[in-house]
């Protein structure tokens, strides 16, 4: 059942957190690719039990790594590859109208905006990453002149700019490399919806046709009865 599945994921995450079991392979953990979305959300809910409820992801020790499914020792290339893979699975263009996919995609984007940035990743690993760092508005300690403050903000802004650029680059990458596949999936989805619509119309037409046949039959029967009644009266 679903509850047993969630409990199993929670047990696995607890054991992995305390180092009593090796991390299972992605295939063993997630199963067929078609189940990625529901199982990712189950893992996300199960993971929430391993740290303070209501605590933002940037305050956790490994949430961003867990979301991208990479170890804390992963290289930048490995993180980027994992980001492309996860983002393609949960991209809004691929999961139109799915709130769970949109939620997963936002978490994946946040994880990559931190782990894909060397400065932010260093702070995250040291446990000193703040909300201001994510927004790119952290102020340096001590008093400074307006000019130096402006320079400081200029220095801090590239981290967020780089994050936004990475996401933009990803969208470009997706459309250039997977655009044809996404288009094909959308066409298949549209054809499926069109087929369902035509089947419904055919069913309604057949239903209406039967009603017409029944009505005509009843009218003929009434006409025959009237004719016989007229003949008998004569």
Z-matrix of the N, CA and C atoms (Angstrom, degrees):
N
C 1 1.458
C 2 1.521 1 110.00
N 3 1.331 2 115.94 1 168.95
C 4 1.473 3 120.90 2 -177.44
C 5 1.516 4 110.64 3 -63.51
N 6 1.347 5 117.14 4 -39.98
C 7 1.475 6 120.41 5 -178.35
C 8 1.521 7 110.08 6 -64.22
N 9 1.344 8 116.93 7 -42.36
C 10 1.465 9 119.98 8 178.62
C 11 1.519 10 111.07 9 -62.94
N 12 1.329 11 116.20 10 -38.79
C 13 1.473 12 120.29 11 178.83
C 14 1.518 13 111.11 12 -62.11
N 15 1.342 14 116.71 13 -45.42
C 16 1.467 15 120.83 14 179.15
C 17 1.516 16 110.33 15 -62.54
N 18 1.368 17 116.64 16 -43.28
C 19 1.463 18 119.89 17 179.21
C 20 1.518 19 110.80 18 -61.78
N 21 1.334 20 116.94 19 -37.38
C 22 1.464 21 119.96 20 179.00
C 23 1.520 22 110.66 21 -64.88
N 24 1.356 23 117.84 22 -43.86
C 25 1.460 24 121.66 23 178.00
C 26 1.526 25 110.58 24 -62.26
N 27 1.351 26 116.78 25 -39.51
C 28 1.462 27 119.72 26 179.79
C 29 1.523 28 110.24 27 -63.24
N 30 1.342 29 116.23 28 -42.70
C 31 1.460 30 119.95 29 179.75
C 32 1.525 31 111.04 30 -63.34
N 33 1.358 32 115.70 31 -42.59
C 34 1.456 33 119.31 32 178.56
C 35 1.519 34 111.92 33 -61.44
N 36 1.334 35 116.74 34 -42.86
C 37 1.465 36 120.86 35 -178.92
C 38 1.522 37 111.28 36 -66.62
N 39 1.358 38 116.95 37 -38.47
C 40 1.459 39 120.44 38 178.17
C 41 1.526 40 110.31 39 -63.79
N 42 1.338 41 115.94 40 -44.60
C 43 1.461 42 119.66 41 -179.72
C 44 1.517 43 111.50 42 -65.53
N 45 1.351 44 116.31 43 -38.01
C 46 1.461 45 120.18 44 179.08
C 47 1.517 46 111.25 45 -68.01
N 48 1.348 47 116.28 46 -36.47
C 49 1.466 48 120.86 47 -178.87
C 50 1.522 49 111.04 48 -63.59
N 51 1.354 50 116.18 49 -39.74
C 52 1.461 51 119.51 50 -177.53
C 53 1.525 52 112.49 51 -95.07
N 54 1.312 53 117.73 52 6.30
C 55 1.461 54 121.15 53 172.43
C 56 1.504 55 115.18 54 74.27
N 57 1.336 56 118.74 55 22.75
C 58 1.455 57 120.16 56 -178.60
C 59 1.523 58 112.80 57 -89.19
N 60 1.305 59 116.12 58 -16.31
C 61 1.456 60 120.41 59 178.26
C 62 1.512 61 109.75 60 -135.66
N 63 1.331 62 118.67 61 145.12
C 64 1.475 63 119.70 62 174.19
C 65 1.505 64 109.68 63 -70.52
N 66 1.309 65 115.54 64 155.03
C 67 1.470 66 120.77 65 177.03
C 68 1.520 67 109.44 66 -65.15
N 69 1.349 68 118.78 67 128.55
C 70 1.461 69 120.40 68 177.06
C 71 1.506 70 110.70 69 -70.70
N 72 1.313 71 114.47 70 161.75
C 73 1.461 72 118.60 71 178.43
C 74 1.508 73 109.82 72 -66.93
N 75 1.347 74 115.74 73 156.97
C 76 1.460 75 120.28 74 -178.62
C 77 1.527 76 110.70 75 -62.78
N 78 1.356 77 117.39 76 -32.68
C 79 1.466 78 118.83 77 -178.89
C 80 1.519 79 110.31 78 -70.63
N 81 1.352 80 116.21 79 -41.69
C 82 1.455 81 119.14 80 179.77
C 83 1.503 82 111.47 81 -66.70
N 84 1.308 83 116.93 82 -32.87
C 85 1.461 84 120.92 83 -176.55
C 86 1.506 85 112.36 84 -80.68
N 87 1.316 86 116.38 85 -37.73
C 88 1.460 87 118.78 86 -172.95
C 89 1.519 88 114.86 87 -106.18
N 90 1.344 89 117.74 88 -20.00
C 91 1.446 90 118.35 89 179.92
C 92 1.510 91 111.79 90 73.67
N 93 1.319 92 116.87 91 -153.20
C 94 1.469 93 120.72 92 -177.65
C 95 1.504 94 111.88 93 -61.99
N 96 1.335 95 119.26 94 149.36
C 97 1.466 96 122.77 95 179.50
C 98 1.510 97 112.72 96 -56.48
N 99 1.339 98 118.26 97 -29.37
C 100 1.464 99 120.09 98 -177.38
C 101 1.514 100 112.08 99 -66.76
N 102 1.358 101 117.48 100 -17.50
C 103 1.464 102 120.41 101 -178.80
C 104 1.516 103 112.38 102 -96.83
N 105 1.346 104 118.77 103 4.88
C 106 1.456 105 121.34 104 -174.84
C 107 1.517 106 112.91 105 -53.88
N 108 1.320 107 116.96 106 -46.97
C 109 1.461 108 120.19 107 -171.08
C 110 1.513 109 111.79 108 -62.49
N 111 1.350 110 117.23 109 -53.88
C 112 1.458 111 119.22 110 -177.50
C 113 1.508 112 112.17 111 -64.38
N 114 1.354 113 117.20 112 -38.68
C 115 1.449 114 120.04 113 -178.41
C 116 1.514 115 111.51 114 -72.00
N 117 1.333 116 118.11 115 -34.02
C 118 1.459 117 120.35 116 176.26
C 119 1.521 118 110.37 117 -62.51
N 120 1.339 119 116.80 118 -41.97
C 121 1.453 120 120.54 119 179.47
C 122 1.517 121 110.50 120 -67.12
N 123 1.361 122 117.81 121 -37.08
C 124 1.458 123 120.33 122 176.87
C 125 1.514 124 110.54 123 -63.44
N 126 1.342 125 116.21 124 -42.15
C 127 1.458 126 119.99 125 177.57
C 128 1.517 127 111.25 126 -64.32
N 129 1.327 128 116.95 127 -39.18
C 130 1.457 129 120.65 128 179.19
C 131 1.509 130 110.80 129 -62.83
N 132 1.350 131 116.63 130 -43.68
C 133 1.454 132 119.90 131 178.67
C 134 1.519 133 110.33 132 -67.17
N 135 1.346 134 116.73 133 -40.88
C 136 1.456 135 119.35 134 179.76
C 137 1.512 136 111.22 135 -65.98
N 138 1.341 137 116.16 136 -38.34
C 139 1.457 138 119.75 137 -179.52
C 140 1.514 139 111.63 138 -63.37
N 141 1.337 140 116.87 139 -30.90
C 142 1.462 141 120.05 140 -177.34
C 143 1.515 142 111.32 141 -61.55
N 144 1.348 143 117.56 142 -20.13
C 145 1.451 144 119.46 143 178.49
C 146 1.507 145 113.16 144 -79.82
N 147 1.324 146 119.00 145 -9.31
C 148 1.452 147 121.35 146 -177.72
C 149 1.515 148 113.16 147 -91.93
N 150 1.338 149 118.06 148 -5.81
C 151 1.453 150 119.94 149 174.69
C 152 1.516 151 108.60 150 -141.05
N 153 1.308 152 117.42 151 172.68
C 154 1.452 153 121.69 152 -174.79
C 155 1.514 154 110.79 153 -56.22
N 156 1.344 155 115.36 154 131.17
C 157 1.459 156 119.62 155 177.79
C 158 1.514 157 109.48 156 -66.20
N 159 1.289 158 116.39 157 138.45
C 160 1.449 159 120.87 158 -179.52
C 161 1.509 160 112.71 159 85.17
N 162 1.330 161 116.99 160 -7.38
C 163 1.460 162 120.37 161 179.83
C 164 1.518 163 109.28 162 -77.36
N 165 1.339 164 118.39 163 131.23
C 166 1.468 165 120.28 164 179.74
C 167 1.520 166 111.66 165 -64.90
N 168 1.316 167 115.78 166 157.48
C 169 1.463 168 120.88 167 -176.16
C 170 1.518 169 112.38 168 -60.05
N 171 1.345 170 117.11 169 -36.59
C 172 1.465 171 118.99 170 -174.61
C 173 1.526 172 112.42 171 -67.86
N 174 1.341 173 118.28 172 -14.15
C 175 1.463 174 121.14 173 178.48
C 176 1.525 175 112.51 174 -90.23
N 177 1.321 176 117.12 175 -11.29
C 178 1.456 177 120.00 176 179.94
C 179 1.529 178 110.16 177 -79.13
N 180 1.322 179 115.80 178 168.21
C 181 1.460 180 120.09 179 -176.92
C 182 1.531 181 113.06 180 -88.47
N 183 1.327 182 116.08 181 -28.11
C 184 1.469 183 117.60 182 -174.04
C 185 1.524 184 114.12 183 -143.25
N 186 1.330 185 117.91 184 10.17
C 187 1.472 186 120.10 185 -175.07
C 188 1.522 187 112.29 186 -57.21
N 189 1.328 188 116.78 187 -45.71
C 190 1.465 189 119.88 188 -177.68
C 191 1.526 190 111.34 189 -63.57
N 192 1.337 191 116.35 190 -39.55
C 193 1.463 192 119.60 191 177.82
C 194 1.528 193 110.60 192 -66.94
N 195 1.340 194 116.10 193 -39.66
C 196 1.464 195 119.93 194 179.95
C 197 1.521 196 111.26 195 -65.47
N 198 1.332 197 116.92 196 -39.03
C 199 1.466 198 120.68 197 -179.10
C 200 1.529 199 110.70 198 -63.40
N 201 1.339 200 116.18 199 -42.28
C 202 1.472 201 120.15 200 179.14
C 203 1.524 202 112.51 201 -84.70
N 204 1.354 203 115.60 202 -5.83
C 205 1.468 204 121.15 203 178.97
C 206 1.526 205 111.98 204 59.67
N 207 1.318 206 115.71 205 48.42
C 208 1.463 207 121.41 206 176.54
C 209 1.524 208 108.22 207 -131.41
N 210 1.330 209 118.26 208 153.86
C 211 1.464 210 120.11 209 176.24
C 212 1.522 211 110.74 210 -75.50
N 213 1.319 212 115.99 211 164.50
C 214 1.463 213 120.22 212 -179.52
C 215 1.523 214 112.05 213 -67.19
N 216 1.332 215 116.66 214 -14.07
C 217 1.471 216 121.25 215 179.61
C 218 1.533 217 111.90 216 -95.47
N 219 1.324 218 116.87 217 7.25
C 220 1.468 219 120.68 218 -176.16
C 221 1.522 220 111.26 219 -62.32
N 222 1.314 221 115.89 220 145.15
C 223 1.462 222 121.17 221 177.14
C 224 1.527 223 109.68 222 -79.44
N 225 1.323 224 115.41 223 169.05
C 226 1.464 225 119.80 224 179.64
C 227 1.529 226 111.02 225 -61.94
N 228 1.323 227 116.28 226 -38.02
C 229 1.466 228 120.51 227 179.39
C 230 1.526 229 110.42 228 -64.72
N 231 1.341 230 116.68 229 -42.23
C 232 1.461 231 120.35 230 178.84
C 233 1.526 232 111.33 231 -63.84
N 234 1.325 233 116.19 232 -40.55
C 235 1.463 234 120.71 233 178.93
C 236 1.521 235 110.41 234 -65.16
N 237 1.321 236 116.06 235 -43.10
C 238 1.460 237 120.29 236 -179.86
C 239 1.525 238 111.12 237 -64.58
N 240 1.328 239 116.38 238 -41.59
C 241 1.464 240 120.63 239 178.25
C 242 1.523 241 111.11 240 -63.23
N 243 1.342 242 115.67 241 -43.39
C 244 1.468 243 120.01 242 178.83
C 245 1.523 244 110.81 243 -63.48
N 246 1.333 245 115.77 244 -38.04
C 247 1.469 246 120.21 245 178.57
C 248 1.528 247 110.97 246 -63.31
N 249 1.327 248 116.55 247 -45.87
C 250 1.464 249 120.37 248 178.21
C 251 1.532 250 110.72 249 -59.74
N 252 1.325 251 115.71 250 -43.47
C 253 1.463 252 120.45 251 -177.57
C 254 1.526 253 111.06 252 -64.25
N 255 1.354 254 116.51 253 -51.67
C 256 1.463 255 120.53 254 -177.83
C 257 1.529 256 111.17 255 -65.52
N 258 1.321 257 115.96 256 -41.18
C 259 1.464 258 119.71 257 -177.83
C 260 1.518 259 111.47 258 -65.69
N 261 1.313 260 116.57 259 -36.02
C 262 1.464 261 118.72 260 178.89
C 263 1.526 262 110.74 261 -65.46
N 264 1.336 263 116.29 262 -36.69
C 265 1.465 264 120.25 263 -179.52
C 266 1.522 265 111.13 264 -65.98
N 267 1.354 266 116.22 265 -42.13
C 268 1.470 267 120.19 266 -173.31
C 269 1.527 268 112.92 267 -106.89
N 270 1.330 269 117.40 268 13.99
C 271 1.465 270 119.62 269 -177.99
C 272 1.530 271 110.61 270 -61.57
N 273 1.355 272 118.45 271 137.05
C 274 1.472 273 121.92 272 -179.13
C 275 1.524 274 113.55 273 -54.70
N 276 1.330 275 117.75 274 -34.43
C 277 1.463 276 119.95 275 179.09
C 278 1.525 277 111.91 276 -64.89
N 279 1.321 278 116.10 277 -26.46
C 280 1.466 279 121.63 278 -178.46
C 281 1.523 280 111.63 279 -90.83
N 282 1.349 281 116.46 280 -21.51
C 283 1.466 282 121.12 281 -176.74
C 284 1.522 283 110.03 282 -129.65
N 285 1.321 284 115.67 283 59.38
C 286 1.466 285 120.62 284 -176.78
C 287 1.524 286 110.97 285 -59.87
N 288 1.347 287 115.28 286 128.24
C 289 1.459 288 120.85 287 176.52
C 290 1.513 289 115.10 288 84.02
N 291 1.329 290 118.85 289 -1.03
C 292 1.464 291 121.36 290 -179.17
C 293 1.525 292 110.21 291 -91.49
N 294 1.345 293 116.38 292 115.84
C 295 1.462 294 120.49 293 179.38
C 296 1.525 295 110.75 294 -70.70
N 297 1.331 296 117.09 295 -35.54
C 298 1.465 297 120.45 296 179.59
C 299 1.526 298 110.78 297 -65.06
N 300 1.329 299 115.92 298 -40.91
C 301 1.465 300 119.34 299 178.60
C 302 1.521 301 110.57 300 -65.66
N 303 1.330 302 117.00 301 -40.25
C 304 1.467 303 120.68 302 178.70
C 305 1.522 304 110.63 303 -63.99
N 306 1.347 305 116.62 304 -40.07
C 307 1.464 306 120.96 305 178.49
C 308 1.527 307 110.48 306 -64.90
N 309 1.337 308 116.21 307 -45.68
C 310 1.467 309 120.64 308 179.20
C 311 1.523 310 110.81 309 -62.45
N 312 1.334 311 116.58 310 -41.81
C 313 1.461 312 120.67 311 -179.24
C 314 1.524 313 110.86 312 -63.60
N 315 1.343 314 117.64 313 -38.20
C 316 1.468 315 120.19 314 179.36
C 317 1.525 316 110.60 315 -66.58
N 318 1.350 317 117.38 316 -38.06
C 319 1.464 318 120.57 317 177.58
C 320 1.528 319 110.97 318 -67.35
N 321 1.318 320 116.25 319 -40.92
C 322 1.466 321 120.49 320 178.70
C 323 1.523 322 110.29 321 -63.13
N 324 1.329 323 116.62 322 -42.42
C 325 1.466 324 120.82 323 179.50
C 326 1.523 325 111.01 324 -64.67
N 327 1.344 326 116.08 325 -41.00
C 328 1.471 327 119.62 326 178.77
C 329 1.524 328 110.43 327 -64.84
N 330 1.344 329 116.15 328 -42.47
C 331 1.466 330 119.83 329 179.92
C 332 1.527 331 110.93 330 -60.96
N 333 1.330 332 116.33 331 -43.11
C 334 1.462 333 118.63 332 -178.53
C 335 1.523 334 112.12 333 -72.50
N 336 1.344 335 117.06 334 -31.11
C 337 1.464 336 119.27 335 178.98
C 338 1.523 337 110.72 336 -63.44
N 339 1.345 338 116.26 337 -25.59
C 340 1.468 339 120.41 338 177.95
C 341 1.525 340 110.75 339 -91.65
N 342 1.320 341 117.00 340 -55.26
C 343 1.466 342 120.39 341 -175.76
C 344 1.524 343 112.57 342 -70.45
N 345 1.322 344 117.14 343 -22.61
C 346 1.456 345 120.06 344 177.76
C 347 1.511 346 113.56 345 -83.47
N 348 1.338 347 116.27 346 -4.54
C 349 1.465 348 122.15 347 178.82
C 350 1.527 349 108.17 348 -112.83
N 351 1.317 350 117.31 349 118.99
C 352 1.465 351 120.69 350 -173.61
C 353 1.522 352 112.50 351 -58.24
N 354 1.332 353 116.81 352 -43.81
C 355 1.465 354 120.06 353 -177.85
C 356 1.525 355 111.34 354 -66.28
N 357 1.328 356 116.69 355 -45.11
C 358 1.463 357 119.88 356 -179.70
C 359 1.525 358 111.39 357 -68.67
N 360 1.321 359 116.58 358 -36.99
C 361 1.461 360 119.23 359 178.55
C 362 1.522 361 110.66 360 -64.96
N 363 1.331 362 116.85 361 -39.43
C 364 1.466 363 120.51 362 178.63
C 365 1.529 364 110.40 363 -61.54
N 366 1.332 365 116.07 364 -43.70
C 367 1.468 366 120.01 365 178.26
C 368 1.526 367 111.03 366 -64.85
N 369 1.323 368 115.95 367 -40.99
C 370 1.467 369 120.02 368 -179.11
C 371 1.521 370 110.71 369 -63.41
N 372 1.330 371 116.90 370 -44.03
C 373 1.464 372 120.95 371 179.59
C 374 1.526 373 111.52 372 -63.92
N 375 1.334 374 116.50 373 -30.45
C 376 1.470 375 120.71 374 179.20
C 377 1.523 376 112.08 375 -86.03
N 378 1.329 377 116.87 376 -5.86
C 379 1.457 378 120.69 377 178.10
C 380 1.507 379 114.41 378 77.99
N 381 1.336 380 118.08 379 22.19
C 382 1.468 381 120.87 380 -177.72
C 383 1.524 382 111.73 381 -118.60
N 384 1.318 383 116.99 382 13.84
C 385 1.465 384 120.01 383 178.35
C 386 1.527 385 109.44 384 -70.81
N 387 1.316 386 116.78 385 137.07
C 388 1.464 387 121.58 386 -177.98
C 389 1.524 388 110.60 387 -121.58
N 390 1.328 389 114.21 388 168.43
C 391 1.461 390 119.95 389 176.32
C 392 1.524 391 110.60 390 -62.19
N 393 1.334 392 115.48 391 -36.12
C 394 1.463 393 119.72 392 178.74
C 395 1.525 394 111.30 393 -62.31
N 396 1.345 395 116.18 394 -35.44
C 397 1.466 396 119.31 395 177.57
C 398 1.529 397 110.58 396 -64.13
N 399 1.330 398 115.89 397 -40.23
C 400 1.462 399 119.54 398 179.48
C 401 1.521 400 111.52 399 -64.79
N 402 1.338 401 115.08 400 -36.19
C 403 1.462 402 119.39 401 -179.56
C 404 1.520 403 112.30 402 -85.76
N 405 1.345 404 116.14 403 -10.34
C 406 1.457 405 119.90 404 179.91
C 407 1.505 406 113.62 405 74.49
N 408 1.365 407 116.86 406 28.45
C 409 1.469 408 119.62 407 -176.86
C 410 1.517 409 112.21 408 -123.01
N 411 1.340 410 117.97 409 16.38
C 412 1.461 411 119.17 410 -179.27
C 413 1.521 412 110.16 411 -65.12
N 414 1.342 413 116.49 412 136.22
C 415 1.460 414 121.98 413 -177.96
C 416 1.522 415 109.95 414 -99.76
N 417 1.307 416 120.29 415 140.00
C 418 1.458 417 122.47 416 177.52
C 419 1.521 418 110.39 417 -69.41
N 420 1.340 419 115.15 418 154.76
C 421 1.460 420 119.90 419 -179.14
C 422 1.522 421 110.21 420 -71.10
N 423 1.356 422 114.48 421 152.27
C 424 1.460 423 119.25 422 177.27
C 425 1.500 424 112.74 423 86.84
N 426 1.336 425 115.75 424 165.51
C 427 1.464 426 120.87 425 -179.11
C 428 1.523 427 109.24 426 -85.17
N 429 1.302 428 115.51 427 145.61
C 430 1.452 429 119.65 428 179.42
C 431 1.521 430 108.67 429 -145.65
N 432 1.285 431 115.60 430 160.08
C 433 1.456 432 120.59 431 -179.36
C 434 1.516 433 109.76 432 -74.13
N 435 1.350 434 117.56 433 160.52
C 436 1.471 435 119.86 434 177.74
C 437 1.515 436 112.83 435 -55.17
N 438 1.354 437 115.38 436 -37.45
C 439 1.466 438 118.15 437 -179.16
C 440 1.519 439 110.93 438 -65.19
N 441 1.368 440 115.01 439 -45.33
C 442 1.459 441 117.73 440 -179.79
C 443 1.517 442 110.81 441 -67.86
N 444 1.361 443 116.02 442 -33.68
C 445 1.457 444 119.42 443 176.56
C 446 1.508 445 111.24 444 -62.50
N 447 1.331 446 114.85 445 -40.51
C 448 1.462 447 118.70 446 178.60
C 449 1.521 448 110.62 447 -63.80
N 450 1.357 449 115.72 448 -40.09
C 451 1.459 450 119.52 449 178.57
C 452 1.520 451 110.60 450 -65.65
N 453 1.372 452 115.01 451 -37.56
C 454 1.456 453 118.80 452 179.58
C 455 1.515 454 110.94 453 -63.66
N 456 1.340 455 115.81 454 -44.25
C 457 1.451 456 118.94 455 179.09
C 458 1.524 457 110.70 456 -63.55
N 459 1.324 458 114.51 457 -34.39
C 460 1.461 459 118.38 458 177.78
C 461 1.517 460 110.68 459 -65.82
N 462 1.373 461 114.91 460 -36.67
C 463 1.452 462 118.33 461 179.56
C 464 1.521 463 111.18 462 -70.45
N 465 1.352 464 116.59 463 -34.22
C 466 1.452 465 119.27 464 -176.71
C 467 1.515 466 112.59 465 -80.07
N 468 1.317 467 116.61 466 -27.73
C 469 1.457 468 119.10 467 -174.02
C 470 1.520 469 114.33 468 -64.98
N 471 1.348 470 120.97 469 -31.11
C 472 1.457 471 118.89 470 -178.13
C 473 1.514 472 114.15 471 -59.08
N 474 1.367 473 117.57 472 -29.16
C 475 1.457 474 117.93 473 -178.56
C 476 1.510 475 110.96 474 -61.03
N 477 1.345 476 115.90 475 -44.52
C 478 1.453 477 119.07 476 178.50
C 479 1.515 478 110.04 477 -73.22
N 480 1.309 479 115.95 478 -39.84
C 481 1.460 480 119.18 479 177.99
C 482 1.510 481 110.94 480 -59.18
N 483 1.327 482 115.51 481 -40.70
C 484 1.459 483 119.07 482 178.73
C 485 1.517 484 110.52 483 -64.45
N 486 1.375 485 114.72 484 -39.09
C 487 1.458 486 118.47 485 178.78
C 488 1.517 487 110.74 486 -62.24
N 489 1.340 488 116.03 487 -47.93
C 490 1.449 489 119.54 488 -179.98
C 491 1.523 490 110.85 489 -63.03
N 492 1.318 491 116.50 490 -37.88
C 493 1.460 492 119.84 491 179.13
C 494 1.520 493 110.79 492 -65.62
N 495 1.374 494 115.60 493 -38.01
C 496 1.450 495 119.13 494 178.49
C 497 1.523 496 111.02 495 -61.96
N 498 1.347 497 115.99 496 -43.37
C 499 1.449 498 119.94 497 179.43
C 500 1.523 499 110.02 498 -64.92
N 501 1.337 500 116.30 499 -42.24
C 502 1.472 501 119.85 500 178.17
C 503 1.519 502 110.61 501 -62.45
N 504 1.350 503 115.38 502 -42.92
C 505 1.455 504 119.05 503 178.12
C 506 1.521 505 110.60 504 -61.62
N 507 1.333 506 115.86 505 -36.11
C 508 1.458 507 118.65 506 179.41
C 509 1.523 508 110.95 507 -64.54
N 510 1.331 509 116.55 508 -44.75
C 511 1.462 510 119.53 509 178.35
C 512 1.526 511 110.60 510 -58.76
N 513 1.344 512 115.58 511 -41.08
C 514 1.461 513 119.30 512 177.67
C 515 1.522 514 110.50 513 -64.23
N 516 1.328 515 115.51 514 -41.82
C 517 1.464 516 120.89 515 179.21
C 518 1.529 517 110.69 516 -61.80
N 519 1.336 518 115.99 517 -45.75
C 520 1.463 519 120.46 518 -178.92
C 521 1.520 520 110.83 519 -60.82
N 522 1.334 521 115.65 520 -46.07
C 523 1.462 522 119.41 521 -175.61
C 524 1.532 523 111.63 522 -69.81
N 525 1.340 524 116.06 523 -32.40
C 526 1.462 525 118.59 524 -178.21
C 527 1.525 526 112.49 525 -80.80
N 528 1.355 527 116.80 526 -33.25
C 529 1.457 528 120.24 527 -176.46
C 530 1.529 529 113.23 528 -99.10
N 531 1.329 530 115.77 529 -33.06
C 532 1.456 531 119.23 530 -176.49
C 533 1.523 532 112.56 531 -117.57
N 534 1.329 533 116.67 532 6.39
C 535 1.460 534 119.83 533 -178.02
C 536 1.515 535 112.27 534 -57.38
N 537 1.334 536 116.05 535 -41.57
C 538 1.460 537 120.20 536 -179.35
C 539 1.526 538 110.81 537 -65.30
N 540 1.338 539 115.53 538 -39.75
C 541 1.464 540 119.24 539 179.68
C 542 1.526 541 110.98 540 -67.37
N 543 1.346 542 116.34 541 -43.54
C 544 1.463 543 120.10 542 177.69
C 545 1.527 544 110.76 543 -61.47
N 546 1.330 545 115.58 544 -42.30
C 547 1.464 546 119.94 545 179.19
C 548 1.524 547 110.61 546 -62.98
N 549 1.334 548 116.18 547 -40.52
C 550 1.458 549 120.43 548 179.92
C 551 1.528 550 110.86 549 -65.49
N 552 1.348 551 116.00 550 -40.64
C 553 1.460 552 119.40 551 178.52
C 554 1.524 553 111.30 552 -65.67
N 555 1.330 554 116.74 553 -39.11
C 556 1.458 555 120.14 554 177.48
C 557 1.525 556 111.06 555 -64.70
N 558 1.339 557 116.33 556 -39.68
C 559 1.469 558 119.84 557 178.38
C 560 1.525 559 110.82 558 -65.14
N 561 1.334 560 116.23 559 -40.81
C 562 1.467 561 119.94 560 178.04
C 563 1.523 562 110.16 561 -62.78
N 564 1.347 563 115.67 562 -42.67
C 565 1.460 564 119.98 563 179.01
C 566 1.526 565 110.95 564 -62.84
N 567 1.331 566 116.62 565 -41.17
C 568 1.464 567 120.33 566 179.11
C 569 1.525 568 111.55 567 -66.52
N 570 1.344 569 115.92 568 -40.57
C 571 1.471 570 119.15 569 178.54
C 572 1.525 571 110.94 570 -64.56
N 573 1.346 572 115.41 571 -38.48
C 574 1.458 573 119.15 572 178.55
C 575 1.525 574 111.05 573 -63.91
N 576 1.337 575 115.85 574 -43.95
C 577 1.464 576 119.82 575 178.14
C 578 1.527 577 111.27 576 -64.18
N 579 1.337 578 116.15 577 -38.47
C 580 1.463 579 120.23 578 178.64
C 581 1.527 580 110.92 579 -65.86
N 582 1.330 581 116.01 580 -39.01
C 583 1.462 582 120.33 581 178.82
C 584 1.524 583 110.78 582 -64.90
N 585 1.332 584 116.05 583 -42.55
C 586 1.468 585 119.85 584 178.06
C 587 1.526 586 110.36 585 -62.65
N 588 1.339 587 115.95 586 -41.71
C 589 1.465 588 120.00 587 179.86
C 590 1.535 589 111.03 588 -62.91
N 591 1.346 590 116.09 589 -42.73
C 592 1.465 591 119.62 590 179.98
C 593 1.523 592 111.48 591 -66.12
N 594 1.335 593 116.31 592 -37.29
C 595 1.463 594 119.44 593 177.83
C 596 1.525 595 110.75 594 -63.44
N 597 1.341 596 115.64 595 -40.46
C 598 1.461 597 119.44 596 178.15
C 599 1.523 598 110.67 597 -64.31
N 600 1.341 599 115.81 598 -42.41
C 601 1.464 600 119.69 599 178.95
C 602 1.528 601 110.98 600 -63.70
N 603 1.343 602 116.14 601 -41.53
C 604 1.464 603 120.09 602 179.05
C 605 1.521 604 110.79 603 -63.15
N 606 1.330 605 114.85 604 -41.56
C 607 1.468 606 119.39 605 178.82
C 608 1.528 607 110.68 606 -62.45
N 609 1.335 608 115.97 607 -43.32
C 610 1.463 609 120.00 608 179.40
C 611 1.525 610 110.89 609 -65.18
N 612 1.349 611 116.39 610 -39.63
C 613 1.466 612 119.98 611 178.48
C 614 1.526 613 111.17 612 -64.17
N 615 1.343 614 115.22 613 -42.93
C 616 1.464 615 119.13 614 178.93
C 617 1.523 616 110.79 615 -64.74
N 618 1.324 617 114.78 616 -40.19
C 619 1.464 618 119.53 617 178.57
C 620 1.527 619 110.48 618 -63.24
N 621 1.341 620 115.39 619 -43.98
C 622 1.463 621 120.01 620 178.52
C 623 1.528 622 111.03 621 -65.58
N 624 1.351 623 116.12 622 -38.88
C 625 1.463 624 120.15 623 178.43
C 626 1.522 625 111.76 624 -61.73
N 627 1.340 626 116.73 625 -41.31
C 628 1.462 627 120.10 626 178.47
C 629 1.522 628 110.64 627 -63.55
N 630 1.332 629 115.38 628 -41.52
C 631 1.463 630 119.16 629 179.12
C 632 1.526 631 110.86 630 -61.97
N 633 1.344 632 115.56 631 -39.88
C 634 1.468 633 119.30 632 178.10
C 635 1.525 634 110.83 633 -64.15
N 636 1.330 635 116.39 634 -43.11
C 637 1.460 636 120.40 635 179.24
C 638 1.525 637 110.87 636 -61.24
N 639 1.320 638 115.23 637 -42.72
C 640 1.465 639 119.12 638 179.19
C 641 1.523 640 110.63 639 -63.79
N 642 1.345 641 116.31 640 -42.08
C 643 1.469 642 120.36 641 -179.78
C 644 1.525 643 111.11 642 -63.75
N 645 1.342 644 116.50 643 -43.65
C 646 1.469 645 120.39 644 178.69
C 647 1.523 646 110.49 645 -63.37
N 648 1.326 647 115.95 646 -42.94
C 649 1.465 648 119.86 647 178.86
C 650 1.519 649 111.94 648 -60.54
N 651 1.337 650 115.21 649 -43.01
C 652 1.464 651 118.90 650 179.06
C 653 1.527 652 111.00 651 -64.49
N 654 1.337 653 116.52 652 -40.09
C 655 1.469 654 120.09 653 178.99
C 656 1.528 655 110.99 654 -63.64
N 657 1.343 656 117.32 655 -41.52
C 658 1.460 657 120.76 656 177.93
C 659 1.522 658 111.05 657 -63.88
N 660 1.335 659 114.32 658 -41.38
C 661 1.465 660 118.15 659 179.47
C 662 1.521 661 111.00 660 -62.78
N 663 1.322 662 116.44 661 -42.39
C 664 1.468 663 120.78 662 178.61
C 665 1.527 664 110.39 663 -63.86
N 666 1.352 665 115.75 664 -41.25
C 667 1.476 666 119.72 665 179.26
C 668 1.518 667 111.30 666 -62.56
N 669 1.342 668 116.87 667 -42.55
C 670 1.468 669 120.87 668 178.81
C 671 1.524 670 110.81 669 -62.64
N 672 1.323 671 115.48 670 -43.18
C 673 1.468 672 119.84 671 179.44
C 674 1.522 673 110.78 672 -61.69
N 675 1.324 674 115.95 673 -41.99
C 676 1.471 675 120.27 674 179.38
C 677 1.529 676 110.76 675 -63.45
N 678 1.347 677 117.02 676 -42.93
C 679 1.466 678 120.82 677 179.65
C 680 1.530 679 111.52 678 -62.00
N 681 1.338 680 115.52 679 -44.82
C 682 1.458 681 119.14 680 179.60
C 683 1.522 682 111.45 681 -64.66
N 684 1.333 683 115.08 682 -37.40
C 685 1.471 684 118.55 683 179.62
C 686 1.530 685 111.03 684 -67.48
N 687 1.331 686 116.31 685 -36.67
C 688 1.465 687 120.00 686 178.05
C 689 1.526 688 111.19 687 -67.35
N 690 1.339 689 117.35 688 -41.87
C 691 1.462 690 121.47 689 179.46
C 692 1.523 691 111.30 690 -65.17
N 693 1.309 692 115.49 691 -41.30
C 694 1.462 693 119.20 692 -179.34
C 695 1.519 694 112.03 693 -67.62
N 696 1.332 695 116.42 694 -31.34
C 697 1.467 696 120.28 695 179.62
C 698 1.516 697 111.27 696 -70.83
N 699 1.340 698 117.86 697 -27.95
C 700 1.456 699 121.98 698 178.39
C 701 1.529 700 109.89 699 -75.68
